[in-house]
Amino acid sequence: VELVDCPVASAATIIKQGLLTENERHLLQRLADYGSMQCAARAIPRSYTTLKRELATIREKLGVHTTLQAVVWALRNGVIR
């Protein structure tokens, strides 16, 4: 069996090495809870622009292209519930 490198790190690696901060995990959880960036930005509270910038950092860390992919990844890997 040939192992293929996956660009997305495992949840254990992300948490163990501190690649996602507590704030970033909280942000992903709020997005999952509220379902939209506008609602999450009001609930956190953060400006929409700040939220977009923070999400760009999270997407880069996880190696995904969209915010939805980041939230789904976090749900599937137990980073958020």
N, C-alpha and C positions, 0 to 999 in steps of 0.2 A: 504494500500500500504506500503510495506516494503522498506525503503531506504537502499541502498547498498553504502558503502563507496567506493569512487573512489580514486585511488592513485594519480591521477593527479589533481592538484589544479586548480581552475578557473582562467581565465585571469585577472579578477578584483582583486582577491587575490594576484596573482603574481605581478601585477603592484602596487597595493595599499601598500602592505607590503614591496615592494622593493626587492623581491626575485630575479628578473632579473634586472640587472643593465642596464643603457642606452647602455653601450658598448655591453652587451650580446644581447639586442634587435637589435642593429645595426648589429652585427655579423649574427644573424639569417636572417635579411633582406638581407644582402649581399649574403648569401647562396641561398636564394630564387631568388635573382636577377641573380646570375651568374650560378647557377645550379651545381657547383662542388666546392669541398673544395680547390682544387689547384687554380682555378680562383679567388675564394673569398680571399684566402690568398694573392695573388698578388695584388688584388684591395684594400685591407684594409690599408696598407700592414702589414702582419704578416708572420712569418715562418709557414710552414705547421705543424711543431711539436707544436708550441704555439697554433695554431688554434685547433688542436686535443685536447690539454689539456683543453682549454676553452670550447670546445663543450662537453667534458666529464662532466664538472661542470654543464653546462646547462641541459644536459640529466638527471643528478642526481636531480637537482632542480625540473624538470618537471615530474620526475618519468617515463621516457620513456627509451627504450633500444637502439634506433638508432637515428642518426642525422636526417634522413628523418622524423621520427616520431616527433621530436622536431620542425622541420620546418612546418610540416603539422599542428601540434597542434597550433603553433603561428599564422599561417594563419587562421585557423578555429576560433580562439578565438580573432581575431582582434589585436593581439600584433604586428603583421607586416602586410603589405599589399601585 
